[in-house]
């Protein structure tokens, strides 16, 4: 989406709307640095003070983070997910894991209904990557591959809000998952996701949900 010149009333609100859209549409991804204040002012055709107010509003809402000397970075996709991220950070890990279970089971069910050929290809690739990184025994690579696979399932649900919520939850759990695995992966126990992913690919919602619930029970119990 191209930024458009803003010349009507309520300039700050219009700036906020356009910046928010850049974030929600993925033009500015999580962790990316947005254009500078002067660059945005030129792109939008407004004063730097107007840009500053808009950026501050989105920073207060939890979508942006202003880092002195480094720039302004995207830290949330929407006000909803930003609020969820803050709430997760203040919650016990066990509570977050239980919420994760609810999201993942429903995501698997919806993905089995709605997955398309692109989703199927992506799921197969990411499942293979997850297995390969576990065999190598590299914890950091395995955690990244594991989260990528789960996020792909959430996105295969074709429910944008669910995918965004899961993304916030997964990022909050990343450190917990990494700490639980240790620096080197043990050969056992290895919680295989193959049956759940194959059920999604086969288009079996009930089996996909059941298999997902099963491996999550093993994970939580472990």
C-alpha positions as CSV (number, residue, x, y, z in Angstrom):
1,X,0.0,0.0,0.0
2,X,1.4,3.4,-1.0
3,X,1.2,6.2,1.6
4,X,-1.1,9.0,0.4
5,X,-0.9,12.7,0.8
6,X,-3.1,13.9,3.7
7,X,-4.6,17.4,3.3
8,X,-8.0,17.3,5.1
9,X,-9.1,18.2,8.6
10,X,-8.2,16.1,11.6
11,X,-4.7,15.5,10.2
12,X,-3.4,13.7,13.2
13,X,-6.3,11.1,13.0
14,X,-5.6,10.6,9.3
15,X,-1.9,10.2,10.0
16,X,-2.7,7.6,12.7
17,X,-5.0,5.7,10.4
18,X,-2.4,5.6,7.6
19,X,0.4,4.5,9.9
20,X,-1.8,1.9,11.5
21,X,-2.7,0.5,8.1
22,X,0.9,0.2,7.1
23,X,1.4,-1.9,10.2
24,X,-1.8,-4.0,10.0
25,X,-1.2,-4.7,6.3
26,X,2.3,-6.0,7.0
27,X,4.0,-3.2,5.0
28,X,6.0,-2.5,8.2
29,X,6.7,-5.9,9.8
30,X,7.2,-6.6,13.5
31,X,10.6,-5.5,14.6
32,X,11.1,-3.2,11.6
33,X,12.1,0.4,11.9
34,X,9.6,2.8,10.3
35,X,10.6,5.9,8.2
36,X,12.0,8.9,10.0
37,X,9.8,11.7,11.2
38,X,11.0,14.0,8.3
39,X,10.5,11.2,5.7
40,X,6.9,10.6,6.9
41,X,6.2,14.3,6.9
42,X,7.2,14.5,3.3
43,X,5.4,11.3,2.2
44,X,2.1,12.4,3.9
45,X,2.4,16.1,3.1
46,X,2.0,17.2,6.7
47,X,4.1,18.9,9.4
48,X,6.6,17.1,11.6
49,X,4.6,18.0,14.7
50,X,1.6,16.2,13.2
51,X,3.7,13.1,12.5
52,X,5.2,13.2,16.0
53,X,1.7,13.3,17.6
54,X,0.6,10.3,15.4
55,X,3.6,8.3,16.3
56,X,3.3,9.0,20.0
57,X,-0.4,7.9,19.9
58,X,0.6,4.6,18.3
59,X,3.4,4.2,20.7
60,X,1.0,4.7,23.6
61,X,-1.3,2.1,22.1
62,X,1.5,-0.4,22.0
63,X,2.1,-0.6,18.2
64,X,5.3,1.4,18.1
65,X,8.3,1.8,20.3
66,X,10.4,4.9,20.2
67,X,14.0,4.2,20.9
68,X,16.2,7.2,21.5
69,X,19.0,7.4,19.0
70,X,17.8,4.3,17.1
71,X,14.5,5.2,15.6
72,X,10.9,4.0,16.0
73,X,10.1,0.3,15.7
74,X,7.0,-1.8,15.1
75,X,6.2,-3.9,18.2
76,X,2.5,-4.8,17.7
77,X,0.2,-5.3,14.8
78,X,-2.9,-3.8,16.4
79,X,-4.2,-2.3,19.6
80,X,-5.9,-5.6,20.4
81,X,-2.7,-7.7,20.0
82,X,-0.7,-5.1,21.8
83,X,-3.0,-5.3,24.8
84,X,-2.9,-9.1,24.7
85,X,0.9,-9.0,24.7
86,X,1.0,-6.8,27.8
87,X,-1.5,-9.1,29.5
88,X,0.5,-12.2,28.6
89,X,3.7,-10.7,30.0
90,X,2.0,-10.1,33.3
91,X,0.5,-13.7,33.5
92,X,2.0,-17.0,34.8
93,X,3.5,-19.1,32.0
94,X,1.0,-21.9,32.9
95,X,-1.9,-19.6,32.1
96,X,-0.3,-18.5,28.8
97,X,0.2,-22.2,27.9
98,X,-3.5,-23.0,28.5
99,X,-4.6,-20.1,26.3
100,X,-2.1,-21.3,23.7
101,X,-3.8,-24.7,23.8
102,X,-7.2,-23.2,23.1
103,X,-5.9,-21.1,20.2
104,X,-3.9,-23.9,18.7
105,X,-6.7,-26.5,18.8
106,X,-9.2,-24.1,17.1
107,X,-6.5,-23.0,14.6
108,X,-5.9,-26.6,13.6
109,X,-9.7,-27.2,13.3
110,X,-10.2,-24.2,11.1
111,X,-7.0,-24.9,9.1
112,X,-8.3,-28.3,8.2
113,X,-11.4,-26.7,6.8
114,X,-9.8,-23.7,5.0
115,X,-6.2,-24.6,4.1
116,X,-5.3,-24.1,0.4
117,X,-2.5,-25.5,-1.7
118,X,-0.1,-22.8,-0.7
119,X,-0.8,-23.5,3.0
120,X,-0.3,-27.3,2.4
121,X,3.1,-26.7,0.7
122,X,4.2,-24.3,3.5
123,X,3.1,-26.7,6.3
124,X,5.0,-29.6,4.7
125,X,8.2,-27.5,4.3
126,X,8.0,-26.2,7.9
127,X,7.3,-29.6,9.4
128,X,10.4,-31.0,7.6
129,X,12.5,-28.0,8.9
130,X,11.2,-28.6,12.4
131,X,12.2,-32.3,12.3
132,X,15.6,-31.5,10.7
133,X,16.6,-28.9,13.3
134,X,15.6,-31.4,16.1
135,X,17.8,-34.0,14.6
136,X,20.8,-31.6,14.5
137,X,20.2,-30.8,18.1
138,X,20.3,-27.0,17.8
139,X,17.9,-25.5,20.3
140,X,17.8,-22.0,18.8
141,X,17.0,-23.2,15.3
142,X,14.5,-25.7,16.6
143,X,12.6,-23.1,18.6
144,X,12.4,-20.8,15.5
145,X,11.2,-23.7,13.3
146,X,8.7,-24.8,15.9
147,X,7.2,-21.4,16.2
148,X,7.1,-20.9,12.4
149,X,5.2,-24.2,12.0
150,X,2.6,-23.2,14.6
151,X,2.2,-19.8,13.1
152,X,1.7,-21.3,9.7
153,X,-1.1,-23.4,11.1
154,X,-2.7,-20.3,12.6
155,X,-2.4,-18.5,9.3
156,X,-3.9,-21.5,7.4
157,X,-7.0,-20.9,9.5
158,X,-7.5,-17.8,7.3
159,X,-8.7,-16.0,10.5
160,X,-6.6,-12.9,10.6
161,X,-7.4,-12.1,14.3
162,X,-6.6,-15.6,15.4
163,X,-3.3,-15.5,13.6
164,X,-2.3,-12.2,15.1
165,X,-3.3,-13.3,18.6
166,X,-1.3,-16.5,18.2
167,X,1.7,-14.5,17.0
168,X,1.7,-12.4,20.1
169,X,1.3,-15.4,22.3
170,X,4.1,-17.4,20.6
171,X,6.5,-14.5,20.8
172,X,5.8,-14.2,24.5
173,X,6.4,-17.9,25.1
174,X,9.6,-18.1,23.0
175,X,11.9,-17.6,26.0
176,X,9.9,-20.0,28.1
177,X,10.1,-22.7,25.4
178,X,13.8,-22.1,24.9
179,X,14.6,-22.3,28.6
180,X,12.6,-25.5,28.9
181,X,14.6,-27.2,26.2
182,X,18.0,-26.3,27.4
183,X,21.1,-25.5,25.2
184,X,21.2,-29.0,23.5
185,X,18.1,-30.9,22.5
186,X,17.8,-34.4,24.0
187,X,16.7,-37.1,21.7
188,X,13.7,-37.9,23.9
189,X,11.1,-36.9,24.5
190,X,10.4,-35.5,21.1
191,X,6.8,-34.3,20.7
192,X,6.1,-35.1,17.0
193,X,3.6,-32.9,15.2
194,X,3.4,-35.0,12.0
195,X,0.0,-36.6,12.8
196,X,-1.6,-33.2,13.5
197,X,-0.2,-31.6,10.4
198,X,-1.2,-34.5,8.2
199,X,-4.7,-34.3,9.5
200,X,-4.9,-30.6,8.5
201,X,-3.5,-31.4,5.1
202,X,-6.1,-34.2,4.7
203,X,-8.9,-31.8,5.6
204,X,-10.0,-33.7,8.7
205,X,-11.0,-31.0,11.3
206,X,-11.9,-33.3,14.2
207,X,-8.7,-35.4,13.9
208,X,-6.6,-32.2,13.5
209,X,-8.0,-30.8,16.7
210,X,-7.7,-34.1,18.6
211,X,-4.0,-34.6,17.5
212,X,-3.2,-31.0,18.4
213,X,-4.8,-31.3,21.8
214,X,-2.9,-34.5,22.4
215,X,0.6,-33.1,21.7
216,X,-0.2,-30.0,23.7
217,X,-1.2,-32.1,26.7
218,X,2.2,-33.9,26.4
219,X,4.0,-30.6,26.2
220,X,2.1,-29.0,29.2
221,X,2.6,-32.2,31.3
222,X,6.3,-32.3,30.4
